[in-house]
Amino acid sequence: MSVMAGSNKKARRTRDEGVYWLDDTPVYLTRKNVRNLRLRINERGEFHLSIPWRASMSMARDFLHEQAAWISRQQERFARRQAAQPRLVDGETVAWWGQDVPLKVVEDPHPRARATAEVGAGAIVLHLPVGAPLEKRQRALNKLRKTSLEIRLAPVLAKWAAAFEIEPGPVRIRRMKSRWGSCNPRTRALTFNLELSAKDPKYLDYVVAHEFTHYFHPNHGPEFHALLSAKLPQERQLHRALNRRRNTT
């Protein structure tokens, strides 16, 4: 969300302008080298307004009041996301290769206890220090996801490399917000979304084939789909199903 406020050619450092309360909502104000008033909400649900050096504080306050409805909608969306976010506590379920697997939490009172995760008998087991925060729980689970995905990826990469008669480039795994995978046709580097470990393995098969097709066609034009469909006839159905599942989780 932004509005023009003139340009500023001289480089200056940022300056904290404090907090402005819009009813019961704090908005953190910062002057910086931007052309527009820029309002955003961060991952913690906090609102931050970037103010150009030439903009007056009254202009910033007026802008915030104009965006009151937008702020309210963002707060509602954030609250819904927080309510739906797993807390990774004992008895919860975890999406694991297309199945909802029970989560078992084992707390260790030792002061130097580490957070680790493993696949147990019909459950994902989290070994945690007593009172471990969500971030520590998530890191342990993500490490397990990465290891599992690396193991599953190896034969799938080999299978599709043979099918396309290519040599794969370097591979990495990380969390991605809007993609299941990516390919750099120039370097041949491949990146896969950590969250594929939550999906049915057939989607991993599809994403690998999809990214290998980019070795030959960098965009998603007719030639891309012709080649991918020749290798994987159900690619369009898999694409729709995978992204439909993302939008409903």
N, C-alpha and C positions, 0 to 999 in steps of 0.2 A: 504494500500500500504506500503510494508516494504522491507528492505534488511538487511542481517546479518552484524553485525559490531563487533563481539566478545562479551564476557560476562564480567561482573563486579561483583565480589563477595562482595565487601565492600559496605555497605549501605551508601548512600549519599542523601542529600536533592536535590530537583530540583533547577535548576538555569536558570534564564531568559537570553537568548542570543540575545534578541532583535528581529528585523524584517529584513527579507531578501526580497528584491523586485525582483520578477521574471517578467520582463517587467513591466506591470502596476498592478501586483497582489502581495499584501503583504502576506508573509508567516511568522507566528509567531514561533520562534525557542525556544525550551526549552530542556535543558539537564536533563535527569532523569535516573532512574535505569531500563532501558530497554535493551534488547539484540539486537534489530533491530532498524533501522531508520523507524519511523512510521509517515506516512502522512495521515491526515484526514481533512474532512471538517465538521464544526459544524452546528448547526441548524440556525445560523445567516449567513452562507455562508462564514465563515472565515476559512482559511487554517492554520493548526497547524502541525509542525514537531517536533516529539520527537527524541532527539539525544542521543545515548548511551555515557557514559562518555569517553570511549576509542576512539570514532569516531572523526576524525578531522573535522574542519569546511569546509575545501575544499571538503571532502567526502560528507558532507551534501549538499553543493552547487551543486556538480556534480549530486547528486541524484535528487535534485529538477529540474535541467535542463532535466534530463532523463524522468521525470514525467510531463513535460510541456503539452503533449497531454492529459494525464489523467486529469490534473488540468483544462484544457480548457473544456473537456467533463463534468466535475463536475459542472463547472460554468454554462454551458448551461442547464444542468438538474435542477440546483437550480433555474435558471431564469424561467424555464417552470413551476416549482412547485409554485414559488412565484406568477406568473401570474394567475395560476389556483386557488390560495388560496382565499377563501371568505374574503371580507373586512368587512362584517357585517355592511353594510350601508343601509340606507332607500331605499326600492325598490328592494333590492336583494332578492333572494329566499333561503330558508333553507330546506335541506332534513329532513323530519320529518315523521317517520313511513311510509316510502315508497312514500310520496308525496312531491312535491316541493311547500312549503308554503311561501307566501310573508312575508318579514321582515319589520316591522314598527319600526322606531327608534324615540323615544321621548326624547328630551334633556331637562334636568333640570338645570337651571342656578345657583341653590343654591350651595354655596361652599361646603356643606357637603352632597350633593346628592350622592346616592349609585347606583351602577349598578345592575339592576335586570332584569329578563326576565319572561314573562308569555305567556300563550296561550290566544290570544284574539279572536275576531270574524273573523275567516278565516285568521288569521295571527299570527306570533310570534312577540310579542311586547317587544322591548328592551327599558327600562328606563335607561338613561345614564346621567352622568355629561357632561356638554358641553366639546367637544373635547376629550372624553374618548378614550384611545388607543385601538388597536385591542386586546391586551392581556386581558384588563378589559372586553371588550365585550364578548370575548370567554369564560372567566370564568363565566360570568352571564349566557350565553347560556348553558354551560356545567352543571351548577347547575340545570337548568331546565331539561336538558336531564336526569340527574341522578334521579331526583324526578320522572319523567315520567316513566323511565325504572324500578325503584323500584315498582311503582304501577302496571305496566304491568307484571313484573316478578312474583309477588306473586301468582296469580291464575295459571300461567303456571308451576311454580315449584310444586304447589299442585297437578296439573293434572298429571304430569309425575312421581312425587313421588308415587302416587297411582298406576300408570301403571307399574312401576318397583317394587312396594312393598318395598320401601326404605324410610328412613328418611334423608332428605337433611342435609348436613353439613353447616357450616357458609358460608355466601354469601357476596361478595363484588363486587363493580362496579368501574372500572377505565379505563382509556384510555390504549389501548394495540396496539402495532405497527403491530404485525404479526399474532395475533390470535383473534378469535371472543369470545373464552372462554377458560378456563382451569380448570382442576380438579386435586386435590392432592388425589389419592386413599387412602393414609395412614391417612391423617387427615380429608378426605372427604370435604375439603374446595373447594368452587366453586368461580371462578372469571369470570365476564362477561364484555365484551368490551362496553364502554360507547357509541360507535358509532352504536351499534345495534339499538339505538333509531332513527337512520336515515333510517333504512331498513324496508321493509314490515314486519308486525308482524309474518308472517309465518316463517321467518328466526329465530326469537327469539324462536319459538316453536322447530325448528330443533336443535338449539345450546343447549338448555336445555336438550333435549333428548340425544343428542350426549355426553354431559358431564356426564349425569347420567350413560350412558353405560360404562364410564371409572371406575365407581365403581366396575364393574365386570371384565373388561378387560382393563388394563392400556395402551396397545398399539392399533394400528389400523389394527390388523391382521384379518384373516377370521372370527374368533369367534366374534370379536367386531362387524363387519358388519352384521353377521348373527343375532345377538341379536338386533342391532339397526334397521335393516330392518324388523324384526318381529314386532317391536313396531311402526315403521314409514316407511312404504314401499317405500316412495319417497325420502328417505334420500340421496341417491347418486345424484339425480337430484337437490335437494335443496343445497347440498354441492357445486356442480359445479356452479350453478346459483349465489350463494352468493359470491363465490370467483371470479367469472367472473365480477360481479358488482364491487367488490373492485378494481380489476385491471383496470377498465375503469373510475373510479371516482378520 
